[in-house]
Each structure stands twice: as C-alpha cells, then as structure tokens.
Amino acid sequence: MLAGFLPLLVLAVAGCSSSRGASVSIDPNIFLNAIIHPDGPIINGLYLTIFVSIIAQLIGVTLGIFAALGKMAKFPLFRIIANLYIWFFRGTPLLVQLAFLFYGIQSAHLLAWPTIELFGFTVTQEVLAGTIILGVNEGAYMAEIVRAGILSIDPGQNEAAKSLGMNYAQTMRRIVLPQAARVIMPPLGNEFNNMLKNTSLLMVLGTYELYNTFASKAGLAYQWFEFMGACCVWYLILTTIWGFAQAWIERRFSKGTTSSSGGPSWRDRIFGGRRSDAGEEIAVLGGH
C-alpha cells in the first residue's frame, strides 16, 4: 500500500510545483532524497525514535502492571499511591509533563538529570529524561489496560490457584497474567503505535529524534513542505511495519483459543478498525 502511496505523493508535489508557476517553490528531489537516500542525521533520528519508543514502552508496561496491582490491592496505601499516579499522569498533557519534569525540577534544583554511558553509547540527559517521562506517562495508561485484562479473567481461577497452595504473587505470575496477556495485547499494540508518534514531543527538550531532525533541516533550508512530507512518510513506514508485527504477535497469543482465527485485519488495524468481540471491548476501556 505504501509503495502505491509514494508515487501519488510525488506526483502531487510535482504537480503543485508546475501548476502554480513562480508562485510556488517545491523541490520534489528534496522529498525523494530524504526518503530514498536519507543522510546521517535522518538515520540517527530514526534510530533514536525507535530506541526511545521501545525503552519507554517497556518502562510503561512494567509500571502499568505494578500500578494495576496496586489499584486492586487490599492495602489502602497501595491503592492511594496507584490512584494518585494514574490521576496525575492521565490528567495532565504529556507536553506539560515533559517540560515540568525536565526543566521545572532542574530549575528548582530538585533533580539534575545525568548524562550516562550505555553499551558504549552516550545517552544525553535530554534523551534519558524524555525516555523515562514517556515511560512513566505510558504506565498510567497501561495500568488501566492491565487492570481490565485481569478483571476479564474468571475469578474462579484465583480460587482454584489458592486451593493448589499458590500465594497471590504465584497466582498472578502463573495463572492470571498469562491469560490476561491475550486481552492486553491488542490495546498494548495500539499504545506502542502511539508511542512511536509521541516521541516527536521530545523536540521540546531539544532531542533530535525523527521530527526534530526534519524540522531542523526544514528550518535551515526553508523547505517545510518537502521535509515535513518526508517526515510523514517515515512515520507511516514505522507504524505500518509495526502494524504487521502487531498482527503476528496477536496471532501468536491467540493460538489455542476460540478467537485464534479472528481479530482485525492489517487493513482494519492501520485504518482504525475495531473488533466487536467482548474481550477487546473490555481491554480498550483503559486505553487512550
């Protein structure tokens, strides 16, 4: 589909540049070169976007599991902490969180984000802070998704696990969470799709991920149409590839179930189609 979309976009750009004469200045070569022959900064921005997305999503899933369990805990303090965490990070804009938790706490001398070395690579304080903040924000949404997945499991299985002598941690790890994963996976995949695009907000920290890289090039050459069009195509490539990966992962998790042959098609997933089965309806209640 993307292969068919690209020539149409190129023709549209070329048509605009020829139909309006001197009043319009569009260079299709800049657009094509940024996609077919990306330079070093674009490649680095692409790698950084993928790296930040994966690490932030892993942080979000981990925090989401703990927050979901905390919200369902019998101990009141755990419930209060989990509810406050979810309330704050779901109730404030992500852009505001990035500015507050990076510039705000550093200007108040509450915390200085460090620059660290990781596997031979230098992770700047902007990248480190942005990745962690994205992950913490994602954890608040994943908490509701995980909680919905846990609630979709028959409570009788908890009783069966107790009768076998399992404690709460063993029941969650061996019985509940593996089954809930089938319900959690579709909205989790959608969350990662959003994460790939939310990395563009790191430009507020001066991080040269994919969007800020293209924005810098566009600002220097004043070729915003060409560079932003190429930026859109790169994001479409990333999300389309993830659409295929998500479909494969969902099929793997649904093996052995009555819905193993169902699920949304790749086309429905890319263009926003939704499943009508009860399992996913429960899961998406906690999503964006």
Residue, then its C-alpha position, 0 to 999 in steps of 0.5 A: m500500500l505504501a509503495g502505491f502511496l509514494p508515487l501519488l505523493v510525488l506526483a502531487v508535489a510535482g504537480c503543485s510545483s508546475s501548476r502554480g508557476a513562480s508562485v510556488s517553490i517545491d523541490p520534489n528531489i528534496f522529498l525523494n532524497a530524504i526518503i530514498h537516500p536519507d543522510g546521517p542525521i535522518i538515520n540517527g533520528l530514526y534510530l533514536t525514535i525507535f530506541v526511545s519508543i521501545i525503552a519507554q514502552l517497556i518502562g510503561v508496561t512494567l509500571g502499568i502492571f505494578a500500578a494495576l496491582g496496586k489499584m486492586a490491592k487490599f492495602p489502602l496505601f497501595r491503592i492511594i499511591a496507584n490512584l494518585y499516579i494514574w490521576f496525575f499522569r492521565g490528567t495532565p498533557l504529556l507536553v506539560q509533563l515533559a517540560f515540568l519534569f525536565y526543566g521545572i525540577q532542574s530549575a528548582h534544583l530538585l533533580a539534575w538529570p545525568t548524562i550516562e554511558l550505555f553499551g558504549f553509547t552516550v545517552t544525553q540527559e535530554v534523551l534519558a529524561g524524555t525516555i523515562i517521562l514517556g515511560v512513566n506517562e505510558g504506565a498510567y495508561m497501561a495500568e488501566i489496560v492491565r487492570a481490565g485484562i485481569l478483571s476479564i479473567d474468571p475469578g474462579q481461577n484465583e480460587a482454584a490457584k489458592s486451593l493448589g497452595m499458590n500465594y497471590a504473587q504465584t497466582m498472578r505470575r502463573i495463572v492470571l497474567p498469562q491469560a490476561a496477556r491475550v486481552i492486553m495485547p491488542p490495546l498494548g499494540n495500539e499504545f506502542n503505535n502511539m508511542l512511536k508518534n509521541t516521541s516527536l514531543l521530545m523536540v521540546l527538550g531539544t532531542y533530535e529524534l525523527y521530527n526534530t531532525f526534519a524540522s531542523k533541516a526544514g528550518l535551515a533550508y526553508q523547505w517545510f513542505e518537502f521535509m515535513g512530507a518526508c517526515c510523514v512518510w517515515y512515520l507511516i513506514l514505522t507504524t505500518i511495519w509495526g502494524f504487521a508485527q502487531a498482527w503476528i504477535e496477536r496471532r501468536f497469543s491467540k493460538g489455542t483459543t476460540s478467537s485464534s482465527g479472528g481479530p482485525s485485519w492489517r487493513d482494519r488495524i492501520f485504518g482504525g478498525r475495531r473488533s466487536d468481540a467482548g474481550e477487546e471491548i473490555a481491554v480498550l476501556g483503559g486505553h487512550 
